[in-house]
Amino acid sequence: MELSLLTIAYLVASVTFIIGLKMLSSPATARRGNLVAAAGMAIGIFATIFLYEEEGAGLHNYGWIFGGLAIGTLVGTVAARKVKMTAMPQMVSLFNGMGGACAALISIIEFRHLVHGYDGSADFFTLLNGGTLLVIFAGLIIGSVSFAGSMIAWGKLDGRISDFSFPGQHIVNLLILAVIVGLAAYIIFAGPAQTPLYFYIILAGALVYGIFFVLPIGGADMPVVISLLNSFTGVAAACGGFLYDNKAMLTGGILVGAAGTLLTILMCKAMNRSLTNVLIGSFGGGSAAAAGGGAKAQGNYKEINLSDTAVVMSYASKVMIVPGYGLAVAQAQHACHELEKILTEKGVEVKYAIHPVAGRMPGHMNVLLAEADVSYDKLLEMEQANEEFPTTDVVLILGANDVVNPAAKSDPASPIYGMPILDVELAKTVIVNKRSMKPGYAGIENDLFFRPKTSMLFGDSKKVLQDLITEVKSL
């Protein structure tokens, strides 16, 4: 079979997607992998624009096409350059939602094409276009749920939307989903020309379901939800690839869907929670969790000043830094790297312990530290870090909370019980930098803060680290 130039371009684009995704698995190659995949996407886009005529159906509206490309490129570039690292999860949710919206729009357009081309014969329609309609509805429903859910996730991460639930909400969600699927099945068998109104009822229902789907989920589970919604967008995009017989779009969608699903499973494993538990449990959401977490009497905590912190860290053999969302909020990653370099010059071994769900999205801390040019070989995953904590002299926790809470191992009544954590309490000395004693994102008190080996160093992470650098230099 003779391959067209367009098919070859799609094959090249698909291969770059696979290579790029593989390179994203390592911090050392992630940036190059992103560029490789972006180059493949560019090949796929321009091949479709300029080579699609070879397939007998060329594109014509070049003004609209390149106008849209120019506007999208401009908006995306400006947004990516201006976004703060603390707002990166919001941007991921926003962009992911746009992908879901695009998939839903493709399904709407193709459904209209089917309606206009339908000859009224149910048997003919069922034989030739039933499969097409099935893919259209899959793209519409999954894409709409991903769009609406991602917008809610963006609002919750940005502090604009609070957790919301009502008695029986999960039953209502299931009923909405049942109505959506039932109407889709009816249209497939009855024919699209007879039931166009039902199509838009399905669209509205999917959007409502997406909103209700994410609204009750607690804050601590948002990294898992973001990953799950990302997989939804990938599946919806793959549906578009089926509809247009576009190999690059199909491959990209399958890769995103599969990677998002696997990441969701890994995230659930890292939190020792099932996906069902995440979607129903509302872990870390609202005041109820906070109230429950603060009910336990903890005793007193002790503080440490900057001078004593500088002495302890300067004369340590090994220091482990645990970054958290507080570090991101303070934009303190560069000051943290500067402290690391100064301690290293003094002969102190410095490494970073990274929990898989630290921050607001998967890989948040890795991206944050990469921005400050922290060496990749200094970043330890949770299993590696836990092996080294018993031989660590000082652990400096910067804004992390729930991922270092010993209640996950010792308190069966705690909402996070069973969640794998960083075993920081095994180190000789633990210093925690926080703005206050308020609970973390999960809304529960941290037992670690009241342990004998723990000292609290209050203040904004960036200011504290800058002053700590001055103190260490003076020794």
C-alpha positions as CSV (number, residue, x, y, z in Angstrom):
1,M,0.0,0.0,0.0
2,E,1.4,3.4,-1.0
3,L,1.8,5.8,1.8
4,S,0.8,9.4,1.2
5,L,2.9,12.3,2.4
6,L,0.1,13.2,4.9
7,T,0.1,9.7,6.4
8,I,3.9,9.8,6.8
9,A,3.6,13.2,8.5
10,Y,1.0,11.7,10.9
11,L,3.3,8.8,11.6
12,V,6.2,11.1,12.4
13,A,4.0,13.1,14.7
14,S,2.8,10.0,16.5
15,V,6.3,8.8,17.0
16,T,7.4,12.2,18.5
17,F,4.4,12.0,20.9
18,I,5.6,8.6,22.2
19,I,9.2,9.7,22.4
20,G,8.3,13.0,24.1
21,L,6.1,11.2,26.7
22,K,8.9,8.8,27.4
23,M,11.3,11.6,28.0
24,L,8.8,13.3,30.4
25,S,9.3,10.4,32.8
26,S,12.7,11.8,33.9
27,P,13.3,15.4,35.2
28,A,16.6,15.4,33.3
29,T,14.9,14.9,29.9
30,A,11.5,16.4,30.5
31,R,12.1,19.8,28.9
32,R,13.5,18.2,25.8
33,G,10.6,15.7,25.7
34,N,8.2,18.6,25.8
35,L,9.9,20.3,22.9
36,V,10.0,17.0,20.9
37,A,6.3,16.4,21.4
38,A,5.5,20.1,20.6
39,A,7.5,19.7,17.3
40,G,5.4,16.6,16.5
41,M,2.2,18.6,17.2
42,A,3.4,21.3,14.8
43,I,4.1,18.7,12.1
44,G,0.6,17.3,12.5
45,I,-1.1,20.7,12.4
46,F,0.7,22.0,9.3
47,A,0.5,18.6,7.5
48,T,-3.3,18.7,8.0
49,I,-3.5,22.3,6.7
50,F,-1.3,22.0,3.6
51,L,-1.5,18.3,2.7
52,Y,-5.1,17.3,3.4
53,E,-6.0,18.2,-0.2
54,E,-4.1,15.1,-1.3
55,E,-6.8,13.1,0.4
56,G,-9.5,14.7,-1.9
57,A,-11.0,17.2,0.6
58,G,-8.8,20.2,1.0
59,L,-9.2,23.0,3.5
60,H,-10.3,26.4,2.3
61,N,-10.8,28.9,5.2
62,Y,-7.1,29.7,5.7
63,G,-7.8,33.1,7.1
64,W,-9.9,31.7,9.9
65,I,-7.4,28.8,10.5
66,F,-4.3,31.0,10.7
67,G,-6.2,33.7,12.6
68,G,-7.2,31.1,15.2
69,L,-3.6,29.7,15.4
70,A,-2.2,33.2,15.8
71,I,-4.7,34.2,18.6
72,G,-4.2,30.8,20.4
73,T,-0.4,31.0,20.1
74,L,-0.4,34.6,21.5
75,V,-2.7,33.9,24.4
76,G,-0.9,30.6,25.3
77,T,2.5,32.2,25.2
78,V,1.6,35.2,27.3
79,A,-0.3,33.1,29.8
80,A,2.5,30.6,30.1
81,R,5.1,33.3,30.6
82,K,3.1,35.3,33.1
83,V,1.7,32.5,35.2
84,K,3.3,32.1,38.7
85,M,4.5,28.7,39.8
86,T,1.8,28.7,42.5
87,A,-0.8,29.1,39.8
88,M,0.5,26.4,37.6
89,P,-2.1,23.8,38.7
90,Q,-4.8,26.3,37.8
91,M,-3.3,26.8,34.4
92,V,-3.1,23.0,33.9
93,S,-6.8,22.7,34.8
94,L,-7.7,25.6,32.5
95,F,-5.8,24.3,29.5
96,N,-7.1,20.7,30.1
97,G,-10.6,22.0,30.1
98,M,-10.1,23.7,26.8
99,G,-9.0,20.4,25.3
100,G,-12.3,18.8,26.6
101,A,-14.3,21.7,25.1
102,C,-12.6,21.2,21.7
103,A,-13.5,17.5,21.7
104,A,-17.1,18.4,22.6
105,L,-17.3,21.0,19.8
106,I,-16.0,18.4,17.3
107,S,-18.8,16.1,18.3
108,I,-21.4,18.9,18.0
109,I,-20.2,19.8,14.5
110,E,-20.1,16.2,13.3
111,F,-23.6,15.4,14.7
112,R,-24.9,18.4,12.7
113,H,-23.3,17.0,9.6
114,L,-25.0,13.6,10.3
115,V,-28.4,15.2,10.8
116,H,-28.1,17.2,7.5
117,G,-26.9,14.1,5.6
118,Y,-29.4,11.6,7.1
119,D,-31.8,10.2,4.5
120,G,-34.5,9.1,7.0
121,S,-33.8,5.4,6.8
122,A,-33.3,4.0,10.3
123,D,-31.9,0.7,8.9
124,F,-29.4,2.5,6.6
125,F,-28.4,4.8,9.4
126,T,-27.9,2.0,11.9
127,L,-25.8,-0.1,9.6
128,L,-23.5,2.7,8.3
129,N,-23.5,5.4,11.0
130,G,-24.2,3.8,14.3
131,G,-20.5,3.4,15.1
132,T,-19.9,7.0,14.1
133,L,-22.7,8.2,16.4
134,L,-21.3,6.1,19.3
135,V,-18.0,7.9,18.9
136,I,-19.7,11.3,18.6
137,F,-21.6,10.8,21.9
138,A,-18.5,9.4,23.6
139,G,-16.5,12.6,22.6
140,L,-19.4,14.9,23.5
141,I,-20.1,13.4,27.0
142,I,-16.5,12.8,28.1
143,G,-15.3,16.1,26.6
144,S,-18.1,18.1,28.3
145,V,-17.5,16.4,31.6
146,S,-13.8,17.2,31.3
147,F,-14.5,20.8,30.4
148,A,-17.0,21.5,33.2
149,G,-15.1,19.5,35.8
150,S,-11.8,21.3,34.9
151,M,-13.4,24.7,35.2
152,I,-14.6,23.8,38.7
153,A,-11.2,22.4,39.6
154,W,-9.6,25.7,38.4
155,G,-12.0,27.7,40.5
156,K,-11.4,25.5,43.6
157,L,-7.6,25.6,43.2
158,D,-7.8,29.4,42.7
159,G,-9.9,29.8,45.8
160,R,-12.9,31.1,43.9
161,I,-15.1,28.1,44.5
162,S,-15.7,26.2,47.8
163,D,-16.4,22.6,48.3
164,F,-20.1,22.0,47.9
165,S,-22.3,18.9,48.4
166,F,-25.8,18.0,49.5
167,P,-27.4,14.9,50.8
168,G,-27.8,12.3,48.1
169,Q,-25.6,14.1,45.6
170,H,-23.9,11.0,44.4
171,I,-27.3,9.4,43.7
172,V,-28.3,12.5,41.8
173,N,-25.0,12.3,39.8
174,L,-25.7,8.6,38.9
175,L,-29.2,9.5,37.8
176,I,-27.9,12.3,35.6
177,L,-25.4,9.9,34.1
178,A,-28.0,7.3,33.5
179,V,-30.3,9.8,31.7
180,I,-27.3,10.9,29.5
181,V,-26.4,7.4,28.5
182,G,-30.1,6.4,28.0
183,L,-30.8,9.3,25.7
184,A,-27.6,8.7,23.7
185,A,-28.6,5.0,23.2
186,Y,-32.1,6.1,22.1
187,I,-30.7,8.6,19.5
188,I,-28.3,5.9,18.1
189,F,-31.2,3.5,17.4
190,A,-33.9,6.0,16.5
191,G,-31.9,8.1,14.2
192,P,-30.4,11.6,14.6
193,A,-32.9,13.5,12.5
194,Q,-35.8,12.6,14.7
195,T,-34.2,13.6,18.0
196,P,-31.9,16.6,17.6
197,L,-33.2,18.3,20.7
198,Y,-32.2,15.2,22.8
199,F,-28.6,15.7,21.6
200,Y,-28.5,19.2,23.3
201,I,-30.1,17.8,26.4
202,I,-27.3,15.3,26.6
203,L,-24.8,18.2,26.2
204,A,-26.4,20.2,29.0
205,G,-26.6,17.1,31.2
206,A,-22.9,16.3,30.7
207,L,-22.0,19.8,31.7
208,V,-24.1,19.6,34.8
209,Y,-22.7,16.2,35.6
210,G,-19.1,17.6,35.2
211,I,-19.9,20.3,37.7
212,F,-21.5,18.1,40.3
213,F,-18.7,15.5,39.7
214,V,-16.0,17.8,41.0
215,L,-17.8,20.2,43.4
216,P,-17.9,17.8,46.5
217,I,-14.3,16.5,46.1
218,G,-12.0,17.7,48.9
219,G,-9.0,19.9,48.4
220,A,-6.4,17.2,49.3
221,D,-7.7,15.0,46.5
222,M,-7.5,17.7,43.8
223,P,-4.2,16.3,42.4
224,V,-5.9,13.0,41.7
225,V,-8.9,14.8,40.1
226,I,-6.7,16.9,37.9
227,S,-5.0,13.7,36.7
228,L,-8.3,11.9,36.1
229,L,-9.8,14.9,34.1
230,N,-6.6,14.9,32.0
231,S,-7.2,11.3,31.1
232,F,-10.8,12.2,30.2
233,T,-9.6,14.9,27.8
234,G,-7.2,12.4,26.2
235,V,-10.0,9.9,25.6
236,A,-12.3,12.6,24.2
237,A,-9.5,13.8,21.8
238,A,-9.0,10.2,20.7
239,C,-12.7,10.1,19.7
240,G,-12.0,13.1,17.4
241,G,-9.2,11.2,15.9
242,F,-11.6,8.3,15.1
243,L,-14.1,10.7,13.5
244,Y,-11.6,12.4,11.3
245,D,-9.4,9.3,10.7
246,N,-6.5,11.4,12.0
247,K,-3.7,9.1,13.1
248,A,-1.8,11.8,15.0
249,M,-4.8,13.0,16.9
250,L,-5.8,9.4,17.7
251,T,-2.3,8.5,18.9
252,G,-2.0,11.7,21.0
253,G,-5.4,11.2,22.6
254,I,-4.7,7.6,23.5
255,L,-1.3,8.5,25.0
256,V,-2.8,11.2,27.1
257,G,-5.7,9.1,28.2
258,A,-3.5,6.1,29.1
259,A,-0.9,8.2,30.8
260,G,-3.6,10.1,32.8
261,T,-5.2,6.9,33.9
262,L,-2.0,5.4,35.0
263,L,-1.0,8.5,36.8
264,T,-4.4,8.6,38.5
265,I,-3.9,5.1,39.8
266,L,-0.3,5.9,41.0
267,M,-1.6,9.0,42.8
268,C,-4.3,7.0,44.5
269,K,-1.7,4.5,45.5
270,A,0.5,7.2,46.9
271,M,-2.4,8.4,49.1
272,N,-3.5,4.8,49.9
273,R,-7.0,5.6,48.6
274,S,-9.1,4.0,46.0
275,L,-10.5,6.1,43.1
276,T,-14.0,5.4,44.4
277,N,-12.9,6.7,47.8
278,V,-11.5,9.9,46.2
279,L,-14.7,10.5,44.2
280,I,-17.1,9.9,47.1
281,G,-15.1,10.6,50.3
282,S,-14.7,14.3,49.9
283,F,-11.3,14.1,51.7
284,G,-9.9,17.4,53.0
285,G,-12.9,19.4,51.9
286,G,-14.5,22.2,53.9
287,S,-14.8,23.0,57.5
288,A,-15.9,19.6,58.7
289,A,-12.5,18.1,58.0
290,A,-10.8,20.9,59.7
291,A,-13.0,20.7,62.7
292,G,-12.5,17.0,62.9
293,G,-8.7,17.3,62.6
294,G,-8.4,20.0,65.2
295,A,-10.5,18.2,67.9
296,K,-7.5,16.3,69.3
297,A,-5.5,17.9,72.1
298,Q,-1.9,18.0,70.9
299,G,0.0,19.8,73.7
300,N,2.7,22.4,73.2
301,Y,5.1,23.0,70.4
302,K,8.5,24.7,70.6
303,E,10.0,27.4,68.4
304,I,13.5,27.9,67.1
305,N,15.1,31.1,66.0
306,L,17.2,31.8,62.9
307,S,20.5,31.8,64.6
308,D,20.0,28.4,66.2
309,T,18.7,27.1,62.9
310,A,21.8,28.3,61.1
311,V,24.1,26.7,63.6
312,V,22.3,23.4,63.5
313,M,22.3,23.2,59.7
314,S,25.9,24.5,59.2
315,Y,27.4,21.9,61.4
316,A,25.3,19.0,60.2
317,S,26.6,16.2,58.0
318,K,23.4,15.7,56.0
319,V,20.4,18.0,55.5
320,M,17.2,17.0,53.8
321,I,14.9,19.7,52.5
322,V,11.2,18.9,52.1
323,P,9.5,21.4,49.8
324,G,5.7,22.0,50.0
325,Y,3.1,24.4,48.7
326,G,4.2,27.1,51.2
327,L,7.5,27.3,49.4
328,A,5.6,27.8,46.1
329,V,3.4,30.5,47.5
330,A,6.4,32.4,48.8
331,Q,8.3,32.0,45.5
332,A,11.2,30.8,47.6
333,Q,12.7,28.2,45.3
334,H,15.6,30.4,44.3
335,A,16.5,31.3,47.9
336,C,16.2,27.6,48.8
337,H,18.7,26.7,46.1
338,E,21.0,29.5,47.3
339,L,20.9,28.0,50.8
340,E,21.6,24.6,49.4
341,K,24.8,25.9,47.6
342,I,26.1,27.7,50.7
343,L,25.6,24.6,52.9
344,T,27.3,22.4,50.3
345,E,30.3,24.8,50.2
346,K,30.5,24.2,54.0
347,G,30.7,20.4,53.4
348,V,27.1,19.6,54.2
349,E,25.3,17.0,52.0
350,V,22.0,18.5,51.0
351,K,19.2,16.7,49.2
352,Y,15.5,17.2,48.6
353,A,12.7,14.8,49.6
354,I,9.8,14.9,47.1
355,H,6.4,13.4,48.0
356,P,4.4,12.4,44.9
357,V,1.3,14.4,45.9
358,A,3.1,17.5,47.4
359,G,1.7,20.7,46.1
360,R,-1.5,21.0,44.0
361,M,-0.7,18.7,41.1
362,P,1.5,15.8,40.1
363,G,5.1,16.9,39.8
364,H,4.5,20.4,41.2
365,M,7.6,20.4,43.4
366,N,9.8,19.0,40.6
367,V,8.8,21.8,38.3
368,L,9.2,24.4,41.0
369,L,12.8,23.3,41.9
370,A,13.7,22.9,38.2
371,E,12.9,26.6,37.7
372,A,15.6,27.3,40.3
373,D,18.1,25.1,38.5
374,V,18.3,22.6,41.4
375,S,20.3,19.6,40.2
376,Y,18.1,16.6,39.3
377,D,20.2,14.1,41.1
378,K,19.5,15.9,44.4
379,L,15.7,15.2,44.1
380,L,14.8,12.0,45.9
381,E,11.5,10.2,45.5
382,M,9.6,9.2,48.7
383,E,11.0,5.7,48.9
384,Q,14.6,6.9,48.4
385,A,14.1,9.7,50.9
386,N,12.6,7.4,53.6
387,E,15.7,5.2,53.4
388,E,17.9,8.2,54.1
389,F,16.0,9.9,56.9
390,P,17.5,7.7,59.7
391,T,21.0,9.0,58.7
392,T,19.9,12.6,58.3
393,D,21.0,15.2,60.9
394,V,18.5,17.9,60.0
395,V,15.2,18.0,58.0
396,L,14.0,21.4,56.9
397,I,10.3,21.4,56.0
398,L,9.3,24.3,53.9
399,G,5.5,24.7,53.7
400,A,4.7,21.0,53.5
401,N,2.1,19.7,55.9
402,D,-0.1,16.6,55.2
403,V,2.7,14.7,53.4
404,V,4.8,14.6,56.6
405,N,2.0,14.0,59.2
406,P,2.7,10.9,61.3
407,A,-1.0,10.5,62.0
408,A,-1.1,8.8,58.6
409,K,0.7,5.8,60.3
410,S,-0.3,6.1,63.9
411,D,-3.9,7.3,64.1
412,P,-6.6,5.0,62.7
413,A,-9.2,7.8,63.2
414,S,-7.3,10.2,61.0
415,P,-8.7,10.9,57.5
416,I,-5.2,10.4,56.1
417,Y,-4.6,7.1,57.9
418,G,-2.7,4.7,55.6
419,M,-1.4,7.3,53.3
420,P,2.3,6.9,52.6
421,I,4.2,9.8,54.0
422,L,7.8,11.1,54.2
423,D,9.3,9.7,57.4
424,V,10.9,12.9,58.5
425,E,10.5,12.1,62.2
426,L,13.3,9.5,61.8
427,A,15.8,12.3,61.4
428,K,17.8,13.6,64.4
429,T,16.3,17.1,64.2
430,V,13.2,18.4,62.4
431,I,12.7,22.1,61.6
432,V,9.3,23.2,60.2
433,N,8.9,26.5,58.5
434,K,5.2,27.7,58.3
435,R,3.4,31.0,58.5
436,S,1.2,29.8,61.3
437,M,-0.1,26.7,63.1
438,K,-3.1,26.4,60.8
439,P,-3.9,23.0,59.4
440,G,-2.7,22.0,55.9
441,Y,-4.7,21.5,52.7
442,A,-6.4,18.4,54.0
443,G,-7.8,20.5,56.9
444,I,-6.3,18.4,59.7
445,E,-3.8,19.0,62.5
446,N,-0.3,17.7,62.1
447,D,1.0,15.5,64.9
448,L,4.6,16.2,63.8
449,F,4.6,19.8,65.1
450,F,4.2,18.6,68.7
451,R,6.9,15.9,68.6
452,P,10.0,16.3,70.9
453,K,12.5,16.5,67.9
454,T,10.5,19.1,66.1
455,S,11.0,22.9,66.2
456,M,8.8,25.5,64.5
457,L,10.4,28.3,62.5
458,F,7.6,30.7,61.7
459,G,7.5,33.2,58.8
460,D,7.3,33.6,55.1
461,S,9.5,31.0,53.5
462,K,11.3,33.4,51.2
463,K,12.1,35.9,54.0
464,V,13.1,33.1,56.4
465,L,15.4,31.5,53.9
466,Q,17.0,34.8,52.9
467,D,17.7,35.7,56.6
468,L,18.9,32.1,57.2
469,I,21.4,32.5,54.3
470,T,22.8,35.6,55.9
471,E,23.1,33.8,59.3
472,V,24.8,30.8,57.7
473,K,27.3,33.0,55.8
474,S,28.3,34.8,59.0
475,L,29.3,31.5,60.8
